[in-house]
Amino acid sequence: MTAATESRLTAAEIHRRLAGRWAQVLERLGISPDHLANKHGPCPACGGTKPFRFDDRDGRGTWICTHCGAGDAFALLQLVHRWSFAEARRAVIDAMGGRDRPATPYRVPPPREKPQIAAPTARVQTLLRTSAAPDSVPDVVAYLKSRRLWPLPPACAWLAHVQVEYRRQGEGKTWASEGRFPCLIASVEDMSGEIVTAHVTFIEGGRKLERRDHTGELLPARKILSPLTGRNGCAVRLLPLVGDVLGIAEGIETALAASTLHDGMPVWAALNTSLLGKFEPPPEVRRLLIFADRDAAGLEAAWHLRDSLGERCKVELRLPPARAGDWADELEEKWL
């Protein structure tokens, strides 16, 4: 292979030539064989113990990590060695044996610091400790009725607080207060069931908070109060898991609606598309139903979750009827 020929090799052509052989090439370029099996194991980039799987779909050296994302062999080399795409392509061409000289030496990245494991802050602990049943806060009851979610199931883990300060970040590291409001509060737990943080839905006058800050920007009515770094499978466990069947949805209201529409089955809330795509069910779950939102981001997260779980458990994707954007919309439709 001449230098001119090499310069014309596209990523697609390299994938075609290396289909079925990416594991050997990646090993030559410093990726340990321990990371190149189609089963959950350690990630060569972030150091996580079991978030990574090398599935080599369509012979493209593809992989999935619940922390780092997903990609093909070039993306893996860029992530692990901190190469540009051009550097990764050059190293791959050399490793293919196209030229009679040693492969381009790669730069071994310095050891990465392990991410700090998130823990509930003092504010989160205080809120969870001082929260009460939702029926003790009239504004909360009014809001849930407007969403066709009242009464809540007897075992529902959603709580309420009569008054919580709404904080927004000011200049630098300062915080500004926008007032105090009634709230729905839910603990966010990781795969092992440990509390990591709290999710808050701010309410005013029986409706979701709709206030603007001093710049005129609408304040988010829903907030996760502290980071989730270093935790896997984070979700709001709205209803207790009974048996080995579990549902997972994006939002809390969507999860409750899906549960109501499916005979009260336990459905948990991942809170956003990023967490939905990285969700890990508890080990006792043998069947997982993904109650996806009917939008591009929701569907992509649902598909990613389905693919990442592989043979871990039986996975089913459930979409609301075409007229509804999510399962909460479908529940409201049935009330009209």
DRENVOPA-698882 format. One record per residue: residue number from 1; chain; x, y, z of N, C-alpha, C in turn. Coordinates in steps of 0.05 Angstrom, whole numbers. Each point is the difference from the previous one (the first is absolute). Example, Ala and Ser with C-alpha at 12.3 -4.5 7.8 and 13.67 -1.06 7.14 Angstrom:
BEGIN
(1, "A", (264, -114, 156), (-18, 24, 0), (18, 24, 0))
(2, "A", (-7, 21, -14), (16, 24, 1), (-15, 22, 14))
***
This chain:
BEGIN
(1, "A", (17, -24, 0), (-17, 24, 0), (18, 25, 0))
(2, "A", (-4, 17, -20), (16, 24, -1), (-10, 22, 17))
(3, "A", (17, 21, 5), (-9, 22, 17), (-24, 14, -13))
(4, "A", (0, 2, -27), (-22, 13, -14), (-26, -15, 4))
(5, "A", (2, -27, -1), (-23, -17, 4), (-11, 4, 28))
(6, "A", (19, 0, 19), (-8, 3, 28), (-15, 26, 4))
(7, "A", (9, 22, -13), (-12, 26, 5), (-28, 1, -10))
(8, "A", (-8, -19, -18), (-27, 0, -10), (-18, -19, 15))
(9, "A", (10, -15, 20), (-16, -19, 15), (-19, 15, 18))
(10, "A", (-26, -3, -5), (-20, 12, 18), (-5, -18, 23))
(11, "A", (-14, 11, 20), (-7, -17, 23), (-18, -23, -8))
(12, "A", (-18, 5, -19), (-18, -21, -10), (16, -23, -13))
(13, "A", (20, 8, -16), (16, -21, -13), (17, -15, 20))
(14, "A", (10, 14, 20), (15, -14, 21), (-18, -20, 15))
(15, "A", (-24, 9, 7), (-19, -18, 13), (-5, -25, -18))
(16, "A", (-3, 5, -26), (-6, -23, -18), (23, -20, 1))
(17, "A", (25, 11, -1), (23, -18, -1), (5, -14, 26))
(18, "A", (-8, 12, 22), (6, -11, 27), (-24, -14, 12))
(19, "A", (-22, -3, -15), (-24, -14, 11), (8, -27, 11))
(20, "A", (-6, -4, 26), (6, -25, 13), (28, -1, 11))
(21, "A", (17, 20, -5), (28, 0, 10), (6, 24, 18))
(22, "A", (-20, 15, 7), (5, 24, 16), (13, -7, 28))
(23, "A", (-8, -22, 12), (10, -7, 26), (31, -3, -1))
(24, "A", (10, -13, -21), (29, -4, -2), (14, 27, -4))
(25, "A", (-12, 17, -17), (13, 26, -5), (0, 18, 25))
(26, "A", (-23, 0, 14), (-1, 16, 24), (19, -10, 22))
(27, "A", (4, -26, 1), (20, -11, 19), (28, 9, -7))
(28, "A", (6, 0, -27), (27, 10, -8), (4, 30, 8))
(29, "A", (-22, 14, 2), (1, 29, 6), (-5, 5, 30))
(30, "A", (5, -20, 16), (0, 6, 29), (-25, -5, 15))
(31, "A", (-22, -11, -13), (-24, -6, 14), (2, -29, 10))
(32, "A", (-1, -5, 26), (3, -27, 10), (-23, -18, -9))
(33, "A", (6, -26, -6), (-20, -19, -7), (-23, -2, 21))
(34, "A", (6, 7, 25), (-20, -1, 21), (-24, 18, -7))
(35, "A", (5, 20, -16), (-21, 19, -7), (-14, -6, -27))
(36, "A", (9, -22, -13), (-9, -4, -27), (-18, -25, -3))
(37, "A", (-16, -5, 21), (-19, -22, -1), (-28, 11, 1))
(38, "A", (-19, -15, -12), (-28, 9, -2), (-14, -8, 26))
(39, "A", (9, 12, 22), (-13, -4, 26), (7, 24, 17))
(40, "A", (-16, 6, 20), (5, 23, 17), (26, -4, 16))
(41, "A", (16, 21, 1), (25, -2, 14), (12, 28, 4))
(42, "A", (26, 1, 7), (12, 26, 6), (3, 17, -25))
(43, "A", (-1, 26, 4), (2, 19, -23), (30, 9, -1))
(44, "A", (12, -1, -24), (28, 8, -3), (3, 31, 2))
(45, "A", (-22, 15, 0), (3, 29, 0), (-6, 11, 28))
(46, "A", (-24, -6, 11), (-8, 12, 25), (8, -16, 24))
(47, "A", (7, -26, -4), (8, -16, 23), (-22, -13, 15))
(48, "A", (-25, 4, -9), (-23, -13, 14), (2, -30, -1))
(49, "A", (-11, -13, 20), (5, -29, 2), (-18, -17, -19))
(50, "A", (-25, 9, -5), (-17, -17, -17), (-18, 16, -18))
(51, "A", (9, 23, -10), (-19, 15, -17), (5, -4, -30))
(52, "A", (21, -16, -8), (10, 0, -27), (-6, -27, -14))
(53, "A", (-7, 2, -26), (-3, -24, -16), (10, 6, -29))
(54, "A", (16, -18, -10), (10, 1, -28), (-17, -18, -17))
(55, "A", (-19, 11, -15), (-19, -17, -15), (7, -3, -29))
(56, "A", (18, 17, -11), (10, -2, -28), (-23, -4, -20))
(57, "A", (-20, 17, 2), (-23, -2, -18), (8, 7, -29))
(58, "A", (-9, -16, -18), (6, 4, -29), (30, 1, -6))
(59, "A", (16, -12, 18), (28, -1, -4), (14, 27, 2))
(60, "A", (-12, 19, 15), (11, 27, 2), (15, 5, 26))
(61, "A", (4, -21, 16), (14, 4, 25), (-16, 17, 20))
(62, "A", (-26, -3, -1), (-18, 17, 17), (1, -9, 29))
(63, "A", (-7, 19, 18), (1, -5, 29), (-21, 18, 13))
(64, "A", (-7, -7, 25), (-19, 16, 16), (11, 2, 28))
(65, "A", (0, 24, 11), (7, 4, 29), (-22, 17, 12))
(66, "A", (-11, -8, 23), (-21, 16, 12), (10, 27, 10))
(67, "A", (26, 3, 2), (11, 26, 9), (10, 16, -24))
(68, "A", (14, -13, -18), (14, 15, -22), (-17, 3, -25))
(69, "A", (-21, -16, -3), (-16, 1, -24), (4, -24, -18))
(70, "A", (1, 4, -26), (3, -22, -19), (14, 10, -25))
(71, "A", (10, -18, -16), (13, 8, -24), (13, -23, -14))
(72, "A", (16, 6, -21), (14, -21, -15), (29, -2, 10))
(73, "A", (16, -15, -14), (28, -5, 8), (16, 26, 0))
(74, "A", (-4, 18, -19), (14, 25, -1), (-6, 17, 25))
(75, "A", (-26, 0, 7), (-8, 16, 24), (13, -11, 25))
(76, "A", (3, -27, 1), (12, -12, 24), (29, 8, 2))
(77, "A", (15, -1, -22), (28, 8, 0), (3, 29, 8))
(78, "A", (-18, 17, -11), (1, 28, 7), (-4, 5, 30))
(79, "A", (-19, -15, 11), (-8, 3, 28), (23, -10, 19))
(80, "A", (10, -24, -6), (20, -12, 18), (27, 14, -2))
(81, "A", (9, 6, -25), (27, 11, -3), (0, 31, -4))
(82, "A", (-24, 12, 0), (-2, 29, -4), (12, 8, -27))
(83, "A", (-5, -16, -20), (9, 7, -27), (-22, 16, -14))
(84, "A", (9, 15, -20), (-19, 11, -20), (-9, -23, -18))
(85, "A", (-21, 5, -17), (-8, -21, -19), (23, -5, -19))
(86, "A", (14, 20, -9), (22, -4, -19), (22, -18, 13))
(87, "A", (6, 5, 25), (20, -17, 13), (-9, -29, 3))
(88, "A", (-26, -3, 7), (-11, -28, 2), (1, -14, -27))
(89, "A", (-8, 15, -21), (0, -12, -27), (28, -8, -8))
(90, "A", (20, 17, 5), (28, -5, -7), (10, -26, 14))
(91, "A", (-6, -2, 26), (9, -23, 16), (-14, -25, -10))
(92, "A", (-25, 1, -7), (-15, -24, -10), (12, -9, -26))
(93, "A", (6, 18, -18), (11, -7, -26), (27, -14, 4))
(94, "A", (17, 11, 18), (25, -13, 6), (-4, -28, 12))
(95, "A", (-19, -2, 18), (-5, -26, 13), (-12, -21, -19))
(96, "A", (-12, 10, -22), (-11, -19, -20), (23, -14, -15))
(97, "A", (24, 10, 3), (23, -13, -14), (4, 10, -27))
(98, "A", (-10, 24, -6), (2, 11, -27), (28, 10, -7))
(99, "A", (16, 5, 20), (27, 10, -6), (21, -16, 15))
(100, "A", (23, -3, -11), (21, -16, 12), (16, 17, 20))
(101, "A", (-13, 8, 21), (13, 14, 22), (-17, -3, 25))
(102, "A", (12, 4, 23), (-16, -4, 24), (-24, 19, 1))
(103, "A", (-20, -9, 14), (-24, 16, 4), (7, 26, 15))
(104, "A", (-14, 21, -7), (4, 25, 14), (-3, -3, 30))
(105, "A", (20, 9, 16), (-3, -3, 29), (-23, 17, 10))
(106, "A", (-15, -11, 19), (-22, 15, 11), (8, 12, 27))
(107, "A", (-13, 22, 7), (5, 13, 25), (-17, -13, 22))
(108, "A", (13, -12, 19), (-15, -12, 22), (-10, 23, 18))
(109, "A", (-26, 2, 3), (-11, 22, 16), (7, -3, 30))
(110, "A", (3, 21, 14), (5, -2, 29), (-24, -12, 14))
(111, "A", (5, -13, 23), (-23, -12, 14), (-21, 21, 6))
(112, "A", (-25, -8, -5), (-22, 18, 5), (-9, -2, 29))
(113, "A", (-6, 23, 12), (-11, -1, 27), (-28, -12, -1))
(114, "A", (-6, -17, 19), (-26, -12, 2), (-20, 22, 8))
(115, "A", (-23, 1, -13), (-19, 21, 7), (-9, -3, 29))
(116, "A", (-4, 23, 13), (-10, 0, 27), (-28, -11, 1))
(117, "A", (-5, -19, 18), (-26, -12, 2), (-20, 20, 13))
(118, "A", (-21, 5, -14), (-20, 20, 10), (-14, -11, 25))
(119, "A", (-7, 18, 17), (-15, -6, 25), (-20, 22, 5))
(120, "A", (-22, -6, 14), (-20, 21, 5), (12, 23, 16))
(121, "A", (-5, 24, -8), (9, 24, 14), (-16, 4, 25))
(122, "A", (9, 18, 17), (-15, 6, 25), (-27, 11, -7))
(123, "A", (-2, 16, -21), (-27, 10, -8), (-18, -22, -9))
(124, "A", (10, -19, -15), (-16, -23, -9), (-9, -16, 24))
(125, "A", (17, -6, 18), (-7, -15, 24), (-21, 13, 16))
(126, "A", (2, 27, 3), (-20, 15, 15), (-27, -1, -14))
(127, "A", (0, 4, -26), (-26, 0, -14), (-14, -27, 2))
(128, "A", (15, -21, -4), (-12, -27, 2), (-10, -6, 28))
(129, "A", (15, 9, 19), (-7, -5, 28), (-25, 16, 8))
(130, "A", (-4, 24, -10), (-22, 17, 8), (-24, -1, -19))
(131, "A", (1, -17, -21), (-22, -2, -18), (-22, -17, 12))
(132, "A", (-24, 2, -11), (-23, -13, 11), (-17, -13, -23))
(133, "A", (-22, -12, 7), (-18, -12, -20), (-11, 23, -17))
(134, "A", (-4, -5, -26), (-10, 21, -18), (-27, 11, 8))
(135, "A", (-17, -16, 13), (-27, 10, 8), (1, 22, 21))
(136, "A", (24, 5, 12), (3, 21, 20), (5, 27, -12))
(137, "A", (4, 2, -26), (6, 25, -14), (-21, 5, -21))
(138, "A", (-20, 18, 5), (-22, 4, -19), (8, 7, -28))
(139, "A", (21, 17, -3), (8, 7, -28), (10, -25, -15))
(140, "A", (13, -18, 14), (10, -24, -12), (-23, -18, -9))
(141, "A", (-20, -3, 17), (-24, -15, -7), (-14, 12, -25))
(142, "A", (-2, 26, 0), (-13, 13, -23), (15, -5, -25))
(143, "A", (26, 1, 1), (16, -5, -24), (-3, -28, -10))
(144, "A", (1, -19, 19), (-2, -28, -8), (-28, -6, -12))
(145, "A", (-20, 13, 11), (-27, -3, -12), (-1, 11, -28))
(146, "A", (13, 22, -5), (0, 12, -26), (14, -18, -21))
(147, "A", (18, -17, 10), (15, -18, -17), (-13, -28, -1))
(148, "A", (-23, -3, 12), (-15, -25, 1), (16, -22, 15))
(149, "A", (17, 8, 19), (17, -19, 15), (-9, -3, 29))
(150, "A", (-22, 12, 8), (-9, -2, 27), (-25, -18, 1))
(151, "A", (-2, -17, 20), (19, -5, 22), (24, -17, -9))
(152, "A", (22, 4, 13), (24, -16, -6), (-4, -29, 10))
(153, "A", (14, -19, -12), (-1, -27, 10), (9, -1, 29))
(154, "A", (-11, -18, 17), (6, -1, 28), (30, -2, 6))
(155, "A", (15, -15, -16), (28, -5, 5), (18, 20, -14))
(156, "A", (-11, 21, -12), (16, 19, -16), (20, 15, 18))
(157, "A", (25, 3, -9), (21, 11, 16), (2, 31, -4))
(158, "A", (-17, 12, -16), (1, 29, -4), (-9, 14, 26))
(159, "A", (16, 20, 8), (-6, 15, 25), (-6, 29, -7))
(160, "A", (-6, 16, 20), (-6, 28, -5), (12, 17, 23))
(161, "A", (4, 26, -6), (10, 18, 20), (-16, 26, -3))
(162, "A", (-7, 12, 22), (-17, 24, -1), (15, 24, -11))
(163, "A", (26, 1, 3), (15, 25, -8), (30, -7, -3))
(164, "A", (10, 3, -25), (28, -5, -6), (11, 25, -15))
(165, "A", (23, 8, 8), (12, 23, -14), (9, -7, -28))
(166, "A", (-7, 17, -19), (10, -4, -27), (26, 16, -4))
(167, "A", (21, -15, -4), (26, 14, -4), (9, -2, -29))
(168, "A", (10, 22, -9), (13, 0, -27), (28, 11, 3))
(169, "A", (18, -9, -18), (27, 9, 2), (3, 28, -9))
(170, "A", (12, 17, 16), (5, 27, -7), (27, 3, -13))
(171, "A", (13, 22, 4), (27, 5, -11), (21, -16, 16))
(172, "A", (19, -11, -15), (21, -16, 13), (-12, -24, 14))
(173, "A", (6, -4, 25), (-10, -23, 15), (-22, 8, 20))
(174, "A", (-11, 23, -5), (-22, 9, 18), (-26, -11, -8))
(175, "A", (-19, 0, 19), (-27, -10, -5), (-20, 22, 6))
(176, "A", (-21, 2, -16), (-21, 19, 4), (-26, -15, 6))
(177, "A", (-17, 12, 16), (-26, -13, 7), (-22, 13, -17))
(178, "A", (-17, -17, -11), (-24, 9, -14), (-25, -2, 16))
(179, "A", (2, -8, 25), (-23, -3, 17), (-2, -28, 11))
(180, "A", (-22, -5, 14), (-5, -27, 12), (-27, -10, -10))
(181, "A", (-1, -25, -7), (-24, -11, -13), (-5, -29, 10))
(182, "A", (-26, -8, -1), (-6, -29, 5), (13, -17, -21))
(183, "A", (6, -25, 8), (15, -17, -18), (-9, -29, 2))
(184, "A", (3, -15, -22), (1, -29, 1), (30, -8, 1))
(185, "A", (6, -19, 17), (28, -8, 4), (2, -30, -2))
(186, "A", (21, -9, -15), (5, -29, -3), (29, -5, 4))
(187, "A", (6, -22, 15), (28, -8, 3), (9, -14, -26))
(188, "A", (25, 6, -8), (12, -13, -23), (20, -21, 11))
(189, "A", (-3, -25, -9), (16, -22, 11), (16, -13, -23))
(190, "A", (23, -11, 7), (17, -14, -20), (-9, -29, -2))
(191, "A", (15, -15, -15), (-7, -28, -6), (-2, -17, 25))
(192, "A", (16, 7, 20), (-1, -16, 25), (-21, 10, 20))
(193, "A", (-15, 21, -7), (-20, 10, 17), (9, 21, 20))
(194, "A", (25, 10, -3), (10, 22, 17), (-10, 27, -10))
(195, "A", (-9, 17, 19), (-9, 27, -7), (24, 16, -9))
(196, "A", (-2, 14, -23), (21, 16, -11), (-7, 30, 2))
(197, "A", (-24, 7, -7), (-9, 27, 1), (-30, 1, 1))
(198, "A", (-12, 24, -5), (-29, 3, -1), (-8, 15, -25))
(199, "A", (-23, -7, -10), (-13, 14, -23), (-23, 17, 11))
(200, "A", (-1, 25, -9), (-21, 18, 10), (-16, 11, -23))
(201, "A", (-27, 0, 4), (-18, 14, -19), (-13, 23, 15))
(202, "A", (7, 25, -8), (-10, 24, 13), (-28, 6, -10))
(203, "A", (-18, 8, 18), (-28, 4, -6), (-9, 28, 11))
(204, "A", (-17, 13, -15), (-11, 25, 10), (-29, 2, -8))
(205, "A", (-18, 4, 19), (-28, 3, -6), (-12, -25, -12))
(206, "A", (9, -23, 7), (-11, -25, -10), (10, -7, -29))
(207, "A", (19, 15, -10), (11, -5, -26), (30, -1, 1))
(208, "A", (12, -12, -20), (29, -1, -2), (11, 29, -1))
(209, "A", (21, 5, 15), (12, 26, 2), (6, 12, -28))
(210, "A", (-9, 24, -5), (5, 13, -26), (9, 29, 6))
(211, "A", (24, 3, 10), (11, 26, 6), (25, 5, -17))
(212, "A", (6, 25, -4), (24, 8, -15), (20, 14, 19))
(213, "A", (25, -4, -6), (20, 13, 16), (4, 30, -9))
(214, "A", (20, 13, 11), (3, 29, -6), (7, 5, -29))
(215, "A", (9, -20, -14), (7, 3, -29), (-24, -6, -18))
(216, "A", (-22, -10, 12), (-23, -7, -16), (0, -29, -8))
(217, "A", (20, -16, 9), (1, -28, -7), (-18, -16, 19))
(218, "A", (-15, -19, -12), (-18, -17, 16), (16, -18, 18))
(219, "A", (-7, -1, 25), (14, -17, 19), (-9, -29, -3))
(220, "A", (18, -19, 0), (-8, -28, -1), (-16, -7, 25))
(221, "A", (-23, -12, -5), (-17, -8, 23), (9, -25, 13))
(222, "A", (16, -16, -14), (9, -26, 11), (31, 1, 2))
(223, "A", (10, -9, 22), (29, 1, 4), (10, -25, 15))
(224, "A", (24, -10, -9), (15, -20, 15), (20, 16, 17))
(225, "A", (-1, -3, 26), (13, 19, 18), (30, -3, 3))
(226, "A", (12, -23, -7), (29, -3, 3), (9, -21, -20))
(227, "A", (27, -2, -5), (10, -18, -21), (-5, -29, 5))
(228, "A", (4, -16, -21), (-4, -29, 1), (26, -14, -7))
(229, "A", (23, 13, 0), (25, -11, -10), (7, -25, 15))
(230, "A", (10, -20, -16), (9, -25, 11), (-21, -19, 8))
(231, "A", (-25, 6, -6), (-23, -17, 8), (-12, -12, -25))
(232, "A", (-9, -25, 1), (-12, -14, -23), (-29, -5, 5))
(233, "A", (-16, 0, -21), (-28, -8, 1), (-17, 18, 16))
(234, "A", (5, 26, 1), (-15, 19, 16), (-28, 4, -10))
(235, "A", (-19, 0, 18), (-28, 3, -7), (-17, 7, 25))
(236, "A", (-24, 10, -4), (-19, 3, 22), (-16, -26, 1))
(237, "A", (1, -14, 23), (-14, -25, 3), (-28, 5, 11))
(238, "A", (-18, 7, -18), (-26, 10, 8), (-16, -22, 14))
(239, "A", (1, -24, -10), (-15, -22, 12), (19, -24, 6))
(240, "A", (-5, -15, 20), (19, -22, 7), (0, -21, -21))
(241, "A", (23, -12, -5), (3, -22, -19), (-11, -25, 13))
(242, "A", (-20, -12, -12), (-12, -25, 9), (3, -20, -22))
(243, "A", (16, -21, 4), (5, -19, -22), (24, 9, -16))
(244, "A", (0, -8, -26), (23, 5, -16), (-6, 16, -25))
(245, "A", (-23, 14, 0), (-8, 17, -23), (0, 29, 9))
(246, "A", (13, 17, -16), (2, 29, 7), (-4, 17, -25))
(247, "A", (-13, 23, 4), (-2, 20, -21), (19, 23, 5))
(248, "A", (9, 13, -20), (17, 24, 3), (-10, 21, -21))
(249, "A", (-3, 24, 10), (-9, 22, -17), (19, 24, 4))
(250, "A", (-5, 21, -15), (18, 24, 3), (-9, 17, 24))
(251, "A", (-23, 12, 0), (-9, 17, 21), (-16, -14, 22))
(252, "A", (-3, 13, 23), (-15, -12, 22), (-29, -2, -7))
(253, "A", (-12, 21, -11), (-28, -1, -7), (-6, -20, -22))
(254, "A", (19, -2, -19), (-3, -20, -21), (1, -28, 11))
(255, "A", (18, -5, 19), (2, -26, 13), (-26, -7, 15))
(256, "A", (-11, 19, 15), (-24, -6, 15), (-24, -5, -19))
(257, "A", (-1, 15, -22), (-21, -4, -20), (3, -28, -13))
(258, "A", (24, -8, -7), (5, -26, -12), (-8, -22, 20))
(259, "A", (6, 4, 26), (-8, -20, 20), (-30, -2, 1))
(260, "A", (-14, 23, 1), (-30, 0, 1), (-12, -14, -24))
(261, "A", (12, 4, -23), (-11, -11, -25), (8, -29, -4))
(262, "A", (17, -11, 18), (9, -28, -3), (-4, -14, 27))
(263, "A", (-24, 3, 11), (-9, -16, 23), (18, 4, 25))
(264, "A", (11, 24, 3), (15, 5, 24), (28, -13, 2))
(265, "A", (11, -9, -23), (26, -12, 1), (21, 21, 9))
(266, "A", (21, -8, 13), (20, 19, 9), (15, 12, -23))
(267, "A", (-1, 27, -2), (14, 14, -21), (17, 22, 14))
(268, "A", (25, 1, -6), (18, 20, 13), (6, 22, -21))
(269, "A", (11, 22, 10), (5, 23, -17), (30, 6, -1))
(270, "A", (11, 1, -24), (29, 5, -4), (6, 30, 0))
(271, "A", (-21, 17, -3), (1, 29, 3), (8, 15, -25))
(272, "A", (17, -11, -17), (7, 13, -25), (10, -20, -20))
(273, "A", (4, 8, -25), (8, -19, -21), (28, -11, 5))
(274, "A", (18, 17, 11), (27, -10, 5), (0, -23, 20))
(275, "A", (-15, 4, 22), (-1, -21, 21), (-16, -24, -10))
(276, "A", (-20, 4, -17), (-15, -22, -11), (18, -18, -16))
(277, "A", (16, 12, -17), (18, -15, -17), (21, -16, 15))
(278, "A", (6, 9, 25), (21, -13, 16), (-12, -17, 23))
(279, "A", (-27, -3, 1), (-12, -14, 22), (9, -29, 2))
(280, "A", (4, -9, 24), (7, -28, 6), (-20, -11, 20))
(281, "A", (-16, -19, -8), (-20, -11, 19), (14, -17, 21))
(282, "A", (-13, -3, 23), (11, -17, 21), (3, -29, -10))
(283, "A", (18, -15, 12), (6, -26, -11), (-23, -20, 0))
(284, "A", (-21, 5, 17), (-22, -19, 1), (-20, 4, -23))
(285, "A", (3, 22, -16), (-18, 6, -22), (6, -19, -23))
(286, "A", (-20, -14, -9), (3, -18, -23), (-14, 10, -25))
(287, "A", (-19, 19, 4), (-15, 12, -23), (-3, 30, 6))
(288, "A", (10, 16, -19), (-1, 29, 2), (-17, 12, -22))
(289, "A", (-20, 16, 7), (-17, 14, -20), (9, 29, 0))
(290, "A", (8, 10, -24), (8, 28, -3), (-24, 15, -10))
(291, "A", (-11, 18, 16), (-23, 17, -8), (11, 26, -11))
(292, "A", (6, 0, -26), (14, 22, -12), (-19, 23, -7))
(293, "A", (11, 25, 1), (-14, 23, -11), (2, -2, -31))
(294, "A", (-21, 11, -12), (-1, -1, -30), (12, 25, -11))
(295, "A", (26, 3, 4), (16, 22, -13), (27, -11, -6))
(296, "A", (15, 15, -16), (26, -11, -10), (19, -6, 23))
(297, "A", (3, 18, 19), (19, -5, 22), (-9, -23, 17))
(298, "A", (-26, -2, 6), (-10, -22, 16), (3, -26, -13))
(299, "A", (-5, -2, -26), (2, -25, -14), (30, -8, -2))
(300, "A", (17, 19, -5), (29, -7, -2), (10, -11, 26))
(301, "A", (-8, 12, 23), (8, -10, 26), (-11, -28, 5))
(302, "A", (-25, -4, -8), (-12, -27, 4), (14, -21, -16))
(303, "A", (7, 7, -25), (14, -20, -17), (28, -5, 11))
(304, "A", (13, 20, 10), (27, -3, 11), (-1, -18, 24))
(305, "A", (-20, 4, 17), (-2, -17, 24), (-6, -29, -8))
(306, "A", (-18, -3, -19), (-7, -28, -9), (25, -14, -10))
(307, "A", (16, 14, -17), (23, -12, -11), (22, -5, 21))
(308, "A", (3, 18, 19), (22, -3, 19), (-5, -22, 20))
(309, "A", (-25, -8, 4), (-6, -21, 19), (5, -28, -11))
(310, "A", (0, -1, -27), (7, -26, -13), (-17, -23, 11))
(311, "A", (14, -21, 9), (-13, -23, 11), (-4, 1, 30))
(312, "A", (5, 24, 12), (-2, 3, 29), (-28, -7, 10))
(313, "A", (-21, 8, -15), (-28, -7, 6), (-16, 3, -25))
(314, "A", (-25, -9, 1), (-18, 4, -23), (-9, 29, 0))
(315, "A", (2, 13, -22), (-7, 29, -2), (-22, 4, -20))
(316, "A", (-21, 15, 8), (-22, 7, -18), (-2, 31, -1))
(317, "A", (-5, 10, -24), (-4, 29, -4), (-30, 5, -3))
(318, "A", (-11, 17, 17), (-28, 7, -2), (-3, 30, -6))
(319, "A", (-14, 6, -22), (-5, 27, -8), (-29, 8, 5))
(320, "A", (-6, 25, 7), (-27, 8, 3), (-13, 1, -27))
(321, "A", (-27, 0, -2), (-13, 2, -26), (9, 25, -14))
(322, "A", (-3, 0, -27), (11, 21, -17), (-9, 28, 8))
(323, "A", (-24, 2, 11), (-11, 27, 6), (13, 12, 25))
(324, "A", (15, -16, 16), (11, 9, 25), (30, 3, -2))
(325, "A", (11, 21, 13), (29, 4, 0), (13, -18, 20))
(326, "A", (-13, -6, 23), (10, -19, 20), (-23, -13, 14))
(327, "A", (6, -17, 20), (-21, -15, 13), (-18, 18, 18))
(328, "A", (12, 22, 10), (-16, 19, 15), (-22, 13, -17))
(329, "A", (7, 7, -26), (-19, 10, -19), (-22, -20, -5))
(330, "A", (7, -26, -2), (-19, -21, -5), (-20, -2, 23))
(331, "A", (11, 2, 25), (-18, -2, 23), (-20, 23, 0))
(332, "A", (10, 24, -6), (-18, 23, 0), (-22, -3, -22))
(333, "A", (8, -11, -23), (-19, -5, -22), (-23, -18, 10))
(334, "A", (7, -20, 16), (-20, -19, 9), (-20, 12, 20))
(335, "A", (9, 22, 12), (-17, 14, 20), (-20, 19, -14))
(336, "A", (7, 8, -25), (-17, 20, -14), (-26, -12, -10))
***
